[in-house]
Amino acid sequence: MAKEKACKICRRIYEGDKCPNCGSKEASDSFKGRIVVTNPEKSEVAQKLGIKEKGNFAIKL
């Protein structure tokens, strides 16, 4: 199983070589906290973090 990484640009948590969200290859292996966004329009946490789409995101890189 591949280790999860968090994108330094958009905070998306993913496995693989590049971020599926923004295409960046800048990633961090160490991140703290995870938020699963299912409805970004109604989520206050997603709005505070600037997240505009569904998915798994890191809270702190």
N, C-alpha and C positions, 0 to 999 in steps of 0.2 A: 504494500500500500504506500502510495506517495505521500510525502509530508505536505500538510496544508501550508499555504503562504497567504499573506495579506498584501494587497497592492498598496504601494506608498502613495499613489495618486488618488484612487477612488475608495480605498479601504475594503474592497471586495475580497472575500476569502475564497481561494480556489486551489486546485491541484493542477500542475502542468507547467509549461514554460512561460506563457504570457497570460495576462489578465483577459478573461473573456468579455469583460465589460468595456474597458478602455483600450486594450491592446498593449499596455505598458509592460515592459519586462523588469521594471523596478519593483522589487518585492522584499518583504521582511519575513523571516522565519519565526521571529518572536513577536507575538502580539498578545494583548491582554483584553479579555472580554469579547463577547460575541453577541451580536444582535441579529435576530432573524426578522426581516421586514416582510410582512405579507400585504400590508396596505399602506404604502408610504404617504398617501394623501391625508390619512386620518391619524397617523402615528406622530405623537409629539416628539418622541426621541429621534425618529428619522428626520424630522424637520430641523431639530437642533443640530444634528450631525450633517445636514445638507444632503441626505440620501433621498433620491427621487425615483428609485425603482426597487422591485422586489429582489430578495436574495439574502445571503449571509454576509455580514460585514463585521469588521473588527472595530472595537471601540477605541482602543489605544494601541499605537504602534511603537 
